Amino acid sequence: MLTSNKLLYLMELAQKSVLGTLTEYDAYGVITEAFILHKKLVDHYMIFPQLFLQWKPDVTSDRQGALPNFGIGCYYDTHPFMHLQGGAEVKAAIPLMHLLPPPDTVSHLPHVRNTLHSCYFQAEEQAKATVKGHYLPADQQISWLMFVGPYFTKLNLLPFTAAQLQTHSHKPNDSGGYMEGLVIEMKKHAAPPVYPLYLLGTKEAADEMEDFLTSTSHFL
């Protein structure tokens, strides 16, 4: 559990991260610090920024892939030389976040709901790529974080079917399962859900991130 001093430090960083032009890059610093502060041991896990994950790992010449903003995992001595326990996709904050309003207020904003709805399919594609590349197992639930500035939510994704693993969630489907592609398109056009959000620098956010890191640590 983070101390009150560490929470205050993260809250100060969260406040500074929503000043200026508000691109997704502004949030990287506070998110990185949060992952570092939650480490219990120096080798607990590593942070892999902008991690490229091949969509067809068995075809070395194929350059299709997914690019999570952060991967959380460790190096290994055997193939695939890296194991992950999860990852994170980051989207830019919005001007209203200058005041760091309560997460429940932010979660109901139409722009935030739409952003997270779109982000879900990116996160799902990234999770599929980790399974295809054997960075995560195929038969277990996978957790992924989605950030909008310093606010985040946690996704729990059920094990993917073979058809789902062959079908892009985010990019156009030039191959893959036809029926699965239709399901994805229907989901994309559904009403954006309201995700529970957590603000870095609060106890609730620290508890949620700790749960994410603890519940996925068995993958490493």
Secondary structure, 3 states (H helix, E strand, C coil): CCCHHHHHHHHHHHHHHCCCCCCHHHHHHHHHHHHHHCCCCCCCCEEEECCCEECCCCCCCCCCEECCCEEEEEECCCCCCEEEEEEEEEECCCHHHHHCCCHHHHHCCHHHHHHHHHHHHHHHHHHHHHHHCCCCCCCCCEEEEEEECCEEEEEEECCCCHHHHCCCCCCCCCCCCHHHHHHHHHHHCCCCCCCCCEECCCHHHHHHHHHHHHHCHHHC
